[in-house]
């Protein structure tokens, strides 16, 4: 069983096609560096304790066929991610995203966010170890973590 926060170094695994870390005890936000996995087709982080906003830079990966983030505590998805939801590529069921169907009950989200959450080296979650020309300063702000709605 894996536990702890996801390190930004995951984005250095450049040859990754499938990454399955589902049904563990991983916590914290998704690092932006996952957007550097240009060959990734399947990313599974379902069934963990992940939270924050789903980074647009991850949803913009052109080779992505399946991004499973269900059964976590994410609170926001941007327009690129919503496009993947419509295509059936992104699964965000059982999270805490207001306005979306099949989310956790509000009390469950409130109980989760009532406990302090912290990952070491939080500044690295916004670090991109690769060049992604479509994600410059103004677009990166779309992926800034949003405050908890609870």
C-alpha positions in Angstrom: 0.0 0.0 0.0 1.4 3.4 -1.0 1.0 6.4 1.3 2.1 10.0 1.5 2.2 12.8 -1.0 3.0 12.4 -4.7 6.4 13.8 -5.6 6.9 16.1 -8.5 9.6 13.6 -9.7 6.8 11.5 -11.2 6.9 13.9 -14.1 10.4 12.7 -14.9 9.2 9.2 -15.8 9.1 10.2 -19.5 8.6 6.7 -20.9 5.6 6.0 -18.8 2.6 4.7 -20.8 0.5 3.4 -17.8 0.8 4.6 -14.2 -1.6 2.9 -11.8 -1.5 4.1 -8.2 -5.2 3.4 -7.5 -6.6 2.3 -4.2 -3.8 3.4 -1.9 -3.4 6.1 0.8 -1.8 8.8 -1.4 -2.7 12.3 -0.4 -2.1 15.9 -1.5 -2.6 17.6 -4.8 -1.7 16.2 -8.2 1.7 17.6 -9.2 1.7 19.7 -12.5 4.8 17.6 -13.5 2.4 14.8 -14.5 1.7 16.9 -17.6 5.2 16.1 -18.8 4.4 12.4 -19.2 3.9 12.9 -23.0 3.5 9.1 -23.7 1.1 8.4 -20.9 -2.2 6.9 -22.0 -3.6 5.7 -18.7 -3.2 7.4 -15.3 -5.1 5.9 -12.4 -5.2 7.7 -9.0 -8.7 6.5 -8.1 -9.4 5.5 -4.5 -6.9 7.7 -2.7 -7.0 10.9 -0.5 -5.9 13.3 -3.2 -7.4 16.8 -3.1 -7.2 20.3 -4.7 -7.8 21.2 -8.3 -7.3 18.8 -11.1 -4.4 20.5 -13.0 -5.3 21.6 -16.5 -1.8 20.8 -17.6 -2.5 17.1 -16.8 -5.8 17.2 -18.7 -4.1 18.7 -21.8 -1.9 15.6 -22.3 -2.5 14.6 -25.9 -2.0 10.9 -25.6 -4.2 10.5 -22.5 -7.0 7.9 -23.0 -8.0 7.3 -19.4 -7.5 9.6 -16.4 -9.2 8.0 -13.3 -9.5 10.3 -10.3 -12.7 9.0 -8.8 -13.1 8.4 -5.1 -10.8 11.2 -3.9 -11.4 14.8 -2.6 -10.8 17.0 -5.6 -12.7 20.3 -5.5 -12.4 21.8 -8.9 -11.9 21.0 -12.6 -11.1 23.5 -15.3 -12.4 23.8 -18.9 -9.8 21.4 -20.5 -10.6 18.8 -17.8 -14.3 19.3 -18.4 -13.8 18.5 -22.1 -12.2 15.2 -21.1 -15.1 14.4 -18.9 -17.5 14.9 -21.8 -15.3 12.5 -23.9 -15.4 9.9 -21.1 -11.6 10.1 -20.6 -11.7 11.7 -17.2 -13.6 10.1 -14.3 -14.1 12.4 -11.2 -17.0 10.6 -9.6 -17.1 10.6 -5.8 -15.1 13.7 -5.2 -16.1 17.1 -3.8 -16.6 19.1 -7.0 -19.6 21.5 -6.6 -22.2 21.3 -9.4 -21.1 17.9 -10.8 -23.2 14.8 -10.5 -22.2 11.7 -8.5 -20.1 13.5 -5.9 -19.5 12.7 -2.3 -22.0 14.1 0.3 -21.2 17.6 1.5 -20.7 16.3 5.1 -18.1 13.8 3.9 -16.1 16.5 2.1 -16.5 18.8 5.1 -15.2 16.1 7.5 -12.2 15.5 5.2 -11.2 19.2 4.9 -11.8 19.8 8.7 -8.5 18.0 9.3 -5.3 19.9 8.4 -3.6 18.6 5.3 0.0 19.3 4.4 2.6 17.9 2.1 6.3 18.8 2.3 7.7 20.9 -0.5 4.3 22.2 -1.7 6.0 24.7 -4.0 7.2 21.8 -6.1 3.6 20.9 -7.1 3.6 23.8 -9.6 7.0 22.9 -11.0 7.1 21.7 -14.6 10.3 19.9 -15.5 9.6 20.0 -19.2 8.7 22.7 -21.8 5.0 22.8 -22.5 4.5 25.8 -24.8 0.7 25.9 -24.4 1.0 26.5 -20.6 2.6 29.9 -20.0 2.0 32.1 -17.0 -1.6 33.2 -17.6 -2.8 29.7 -18.4 -1.0 28.1 -15.5 -3.1 30.3 -13.2 -6.1 28.2 -14.2 -4.5 25.3 -12.4 -3.7 27.1 -9.2 -5.2 25.2 -6.2 -8.5 26.6 -5.1 -9.4 27.1 -1.5 -11.6 24.4 0.1 -15.3 25.2 -0.5 -16.0 23.9 3.1 
